[in-house]
Amino acid sequence: MVVKVLIPTPLQKHTNNQATLECSAGDVAELIETLDKEFPGIKERLCDENGVPRRFLNFYVNSEDIRFLSDTATALNDGDEVSIVPAVAGG
């Protein structure tokens, strides 16, 4: 499955300044592994030491938050769009 991945600006330094990537993966967990193979070290920016997405990052598949789907086991289909969005805080 080829999916489009939208990379937030703070992480683009880890993807050779690319804002959009195309990757093949069957689910979000596999996508993270694929990204790490292509861009070594990005997984530790995306996930904690247990392999769980970091609290301050939100992953969306076609605008749906994976926390309300199947988390990193959320299946990906050809043409899906995965957005990685840093949490925003402030007052």
Sequence and secondary structure as in RCSB ss.txt:
>XXXX:A:sequence
MVVKVLIPTPLQKHTNNQATLECSAGDVAELIETLDKEFPGIKERLCDENGVPRRFLNFYVNSEDIRFLSDTATA
LNDGDEVSIVPAVAGG
>XXXX:A:secstr
 EEEEE  GGGGGGTTT SEEEEE SBHHHHHHHHHHHSTTHHHHHB TTS B TTEEEEETTEEGGGTTGGG B
  TT EEEEEE     
